[in-house]
Amino acid sequence: MNLVITPAQAATPDHAVSRLRLTRLAASAKPFVARGSGGGRCAGCRLVASHCVCALRPQVATRAGMCLVMGDIEALKPSNTGWLVADVVADTWAFGWSRTAVDPGLLALLADPQWQPVLVFPGEFVPPERVVTALPPDGEGGKKPLFVLLDGTWSEARKMFRKSPYLDALPVLSLHPDEVSNYRLRRSARESHFCTSEVAALCLALAGETHAAESLAAWLDVFTTHYLSAKRSVVLDREDEPHQRLRALAAQGHETSAPSSGVA
């Protein structure tokens, strides 16, 4: 697959999904070639170079963490939105899923005393006594919330849920959003199915991380705009509502993080 580093980016993001992607590529018997990669893709955002979005990548401080358990080739797909989660949430881990083995790093993370892991999955598939719909106000014993997301197609996610006994002890967070999914990069049979990035944004909002949730949602919208513009060969509008919303959130983040001048 052709990867092109564009002037808009300093380097490929050093986050969990990008590292998992490189590991998965190295293990492949043959090159993985994504559709539409003939013109070269940016290594930082996986979009065709002409539609690179790296310069707009938001950086938001969060207390919550994300643990992505990813289907076999999810990290390789340019349309995968787990990558976007890792762009925004610094404390993001990504592990490839296998039915016959489990990454020791995943087990260590789930056992880390600083984190309170919860598995995010529809409650209709889980015994009622295991389901939670809210997080404790400040976490149990001061622990930080760690949201475990099964990143794959719906059939893959169900398989991961059924065949991962190391997840059986985790409480299951069942989300009930009021709106339907706005995800447009892949087809889904049900409007109630949300992409990984949308689920992560809902989790951040539930954890009280409003700015991070809104930034991730805007980042998904901007990425989607660039992705579909390139795919459909239509003019990219960099002044549309998603771009303006992302810039406003970035400015808001800079204002809240700026040091005080000390002047009353």
Beta strands, then each sheet from edge to edge (+ up, - down):
strand 1: 3-4
strand 2: 41-42
strand 3: 65-70
strand 4: 92-96
strand 5: 115-120
strand 6: 131-132
strand 7: 144-151
strand 8: 172-173
sheet 1: 1+ 2+
sheet 2: 4+ 3+ 7+ 5+ 8+ 6+
end
